[in-house]
Amino acid sequence: MPFQRKYRYLALAVLGGSLACKVRTAPPAAPPAAAAELLEPDGADPFSVEVRRGRAILNATRDSLPGNVGNALRCTSCHLQDGTREVLGWEGVYARYPQYRSRSATVQTFEDRINDCLERSMAGRVLRADTAPMRAMVAYFAWRSRNAPVTPSVAGPSITRPFEGLTPDTAAGRRLFEVECARCHGPDGEGTVLATPLWGPRSFTIGAGMARFRTAAAFIHANMPFDRPGTLTPQQAVDVAGFVTSRPRPDFAAKGRDWPQGGAPKDTPYATDAGGRTARH
């Protein structure tokens, strides 16, 4: 099958929103605003074709890149609905690179950022920058940032700031998970046909950004339950996040080298060589 057609078919086969929390006979309905957004160009020119190929890969990452994904997640497991949902959205993100990242203490390119996700969030392997799939994904992100001002080296907004003063109650988080989340994510967080695994060997690694409970809380508060986003209080979001991130998940072997200049966030769930702190729930 030609490369272009292969990835277009893969995109059509992917289920809608991957992190959902209320079971229905079908996946929960997406808010109408996301559906109205233009998510890819429809032209027949080479760049438009490449952009569509990139979107297909991002929606079917494991099938598209089996040698680079080691778990059951795909890019849109965290960047919901093609990155149109609040928190971790994709609009304008390409325009903020190259960008200094304190976790690596380096200036990263956008290809570096994609590889961070492949290694950490998808427990996989890096993808060379000169490969066709990487070029396609970068083309898609560039197209999604076509109306954004270019602001290289400027970090994105802090999504965790509203949760800095909150401490998770993991017992309360477990109870809330059982009521609101388990029916889609599974009682043991193993994932279902409607939702991705939240812990265990098929989920994101301890080195992923989502393994920090305040990052997870920002995502949960903005997006969960999938069909009723924003209905949890900030404390409830922190409680659920604290419970989920306390569960076992794949290791990330290079985690000790994170934040080499120090300054690891207080909710980092592991120690670093530079003296980073290990979060306690």
Secondary structure, DSSP 4 states (H G I P E B T S, - for coil): --HHHHHHHHHHHS-S-SS--S--SSPPPPPHHHHHS--S----SHHHHHHHHHHHHHHSHHHH-TTT--SS--GGGTSHHHHTSSSS--TT-GGG-SEEETTTTEEEPHHHHHHHIIIIISS-----TTSHHHHHHHHHHHHHTTTSPP-TTPPPP-SSGGGTT----HHHHHHHIIIIIHHHH-TTS---SSS--SSSTTS--TTSGGGSHHHHHHHHHHH-STTSTT-S-HHHHHHHHHHHHTS-----TTGGGSSTTS---TT-BS--TT-PPBP--
